[in-house]
Amino acid sequence: MVLYYKARPDAGDYTIYMGADKNENEELIKYGLPEDVWFHVDKVSSAHVYLRLKKGETIDTISEGLLEDCAQLVKAHSIQGNKMNNVEVVYTPWSNLKKSPSMDVGQVGFHNPRMVRVLTVEKRVNEIINRLNKTRVERRADLKAEKDASNAAEKAERKMQLKEKKRKEELERQEKEKWAEIRSYKGLMVAERMTSNRQIASAGKSMQEMEDEFV
């Protein structure tokens, strides 16, 4: 089962979620999305809490209030951490999580330690925990299907972006050709269609005669 929570309204429409047990955490590690940020109490056992960001957002753009909700929730779901003051909560993008076969269930490492952020939680704030618990929804999620759907949507978006890019490139090419043609006066000043004064003289006709013929 996966437990879902709604962040504080003034932070925006964000979902925070976590596994009901360590086995569910393994599924979350396996089927996370690029928009997910992982939270854990440092150096002690705790739940694995995830925040799902919006497209284009990063861990460095998360608001202070949103970070506080996630940090309070992960602290509250740590047997040791919940009793401690000034606990450190680490968080990092889901894509930075590293899982090897030798690791225990629920254990993870990091591909790049520089992408890990640390937040100190001074103490538990019951007001925050109570508010989050009122929004809690528990359901059995098909995490694999959700990830497959997300991957398919991302692939379709990339395909559409590539198509749009090619369309713009073709329009730019046509525009360049158009202006190159204008600059070369092609079709406007063709040598065969022009009559010089020398040609008129060689034909034995004066300008007056040419004008008379035209009239």
N, C-alpha and C positions, 0 to 999 in steps of 0.2 A: 504494500500500500504506500501511496505517496501523500504527504500532508501538504496542503497548499494554504498560503496566507496572503492577505492583501496588505500592502504597505500603507503607511499613513497617507490620507487623501491629498494633503498638501505637497507630497513628494511626486504625485502623478500616479498613473495607472500601472503599477508594478506588481508582479507576482513573486513571492518568495516561497520556496518549497524545499522539502527534505524527505529522505527516506524514513520509513517507520522503524527499520532495523538495519543492521550492518549488511545484510544480504541485499536489501533494497538499495543501499548505498552503492554497492557494486554495479547495479544496473544503471544508476544515475551517472556513475563515472564512465561507464561504457557508452551510454546513449545521450550524453550531454550535447548541447548545441553551442555554436560559436558565440551566441549572445549571453551565455551563462557565466556567472561569476561564482566561484566556490569559496565558502567561508568555513573556518574550523578554529577551535580554541587551540592555541599553540602549546605543544609539549604535553598535553593531557588528552584523554579520550573525550570525544564530543560527537554530536550529530554532524552530518555533512549538510550544510545549508547552502542553497543556491538562490541567486537573484538573477532573474532573466531581464537583461537590458533590451533596449530598443535598437534597431539598426543604426549603426554609425556611432553609438555610444561606447565608451571605454571605462575601465576601472578608475581612471583618473577624472572622469566627469560625473561620477556618482555623487549625489548631493549628501550633505552631512546628515540630514534626517534619515535618508534611506540607508546609509551606512549604519546608523545607530540602531535602526530596526533589525537589520540582519545580525549585527554584533550582539544585541541583547537576546535575540532568539537563539543563537548558537551557544551563548553562555548558559542560558536557561536549560538547554538540553545537553549539558555536560555535568555528570555527577560530581566531579571534583571542581570544575570551573565555576559551577553555580554557587559554591560555598566560598569562593575566593574573591578578594578585591584586587583591582588593578591587574586583571588578566589580559593577556595579549591574544588578540584574534588575528589570524592571518587570512588573507584573501588574495585570489589570483584568478585569471581567466580560466575557464574550464579547459581550453586547449593547451594550457601549460601543465596540466596534470599528467604525471607519468606513472603508468602501472606496469609492473613486470610480473611474470609468473611466480617469482620467488617471494613476492610480498604477501602478507596476510590479508584476509578479507577486510576490506575497508581501509587498508593502508595505501597511501599514495606518496609519490615524490614529485619533483618539479623538473621540467625540462630546462627552464631558465630561472634560477633563483632571483635574478634582478627584476623579474616580472611579479614578484610576490610583495604585497603591501602588508603592513602591520598596523593594527589599531588597538589602542589600550582602552579597555572597558573598566571604569573605576569601580562600579558596583551595579548590582541588578536593580533595574527600574521596573517595579511591578506594574505600574501604569501602562508601560509600553507592552509588556508581556500580556496583560489582560486584554488590551485593545487588539493585539494580534490574534489571540486565542478566540476572540469573538468572530473573527473572519475565517477561521480554520475550516477547511473542507478536506475530507479524507476520501480518496477514491483509488481504485485499481487502474493504473494508467498503462497503456500499451506504449512503452517508451520507444521501442524499436520502430513501430509504425509512425510515431510522431517524428522521429529523426528522419525516417525515409521520406516522409511528406515534406519536411523542411529542406532536405537535400534536393528533392525534385523541384520545389519552388525556387530554390537558389539557382539550380541549373537552368530552369526556364527563364529566370531573370537575366542571367549571364548571356543566354542565347539572344534574348530580346535586345540587350545592350549592344551586343556585337552586331546585330542586324542594323540597329540604329546608327552605329558608328560607320558601317559600310555605306549606308544611305547618305550620310553627311559627307563622307569622303568622295562619293560619286558626284554629289551636287557641287562640291568644291572643285572637282576636276573639270566638270562641265563649265563652271563659271570662269575658271582660268583659261580654258580653251576659247571661250567667248571673247574675253578681253584680249587675248593674244591675237585673235582674228581682227578685232577692231583696231588694235595698235598697228597691225601690219597693213591696214587699209585694204584688206583682201576684198575684192568684189566692188570696191568703191573707186579705186584709181588704177585700173588695169591698163597696161601700156598699149594694148591693141585698140582700145576704145578712145585713146587720146590722139588729137591732131595737133602737131606742132606748127609754128610759123614756117619753119624750113620746109615741111611737107607741103604746106599750102603753096609756097613759092615754087617748089619743084613741079607742082601740078600746073603751074602757069596761071594760077587764079589769084586775083587780088582779094583783099578782105572785103572790098565793096562788092565784088562779084559773088563772094560767098554769102554775103548778107542778102543780095538780090535774089539768089537762088533760094535762100531760106524763106524769103517773103513770097 
